């Protein structure tokens, strides 16, 4: 995913009702040793993309819509 994709998805987490989910993700990540965090995030990101979306470069975000509304359907 590009930095722009990350920013749009992070912004989506800041919407009302999503803050708690974002807080939980960050809190869980902080339990992982610092030296392992980047690799863990990359592994989780790839698993999510494999399960719910296309390759990162082809993830399409629609202006004005939260990422949750533009997400891909799970692959069959």
N, C-alpha and C positions, 0 to 999 in steps of 0.2 A: 504494500500500500504506500502511496505517496504521503508526504507530510501534509498535503492538503486534505487527503482522505482522512488522515488521523485527526486533523483539526475539526473537520465537519462531524466526525463521529464523537469526538470529545464534547463538542458543543451540544450535540443531541443528548448526551448524558447530563448536561447541566440544566435541562428543562425541568420544570416542576414534576415531582414524582419519580424522577430518575436519579436525583442526587444520592439517595441512599444506595442504589445499585453501584454507582461510581465509587462511593466511599468504601463499600465492601470489597470491590475489586482492588482498589489501591491498598487497603488494609491487608488483604490476603497476600498481595504481591510483596509487601514489606516483610512478611514472614520468611520469604525466600532469601537465602544469602545473597548479598549484593553481587557477588561475582557470577551468580547463576541467573539473575533476573532477566537479562537481555535474551539469553537462550530460551528461557521458559516462555517469555512473551512471544518470541518468534515461533516456537512450537505450537503454542495455543492459537496464535493468529493463523498459522497454516492449517491447523485442524478445523478451525471455524470456517475458513475459506473452502476447504475440501468438502465440508458438510453442507454449508449453506450458500456458497457463492462461487463465483468464477475466480480466475487468477486475479491478484491484486490490481494489476494494471488495467483490467477491464471492468472493475467495479464502477458502476455509474451512479453518481449522486445527482438527484434532481434538485435544482434550486428551489428554495422555499419549502421543501418537504423534509421532515426529520428522517434520519437514516433508517429508522425502524420502518418507515413507510415505503422505502425504496429497496429494502432488502430482498434478496433472491429467495425463491422457494427452495426447500431442501432438495438435494439431488435424489432421484429415485434409486 
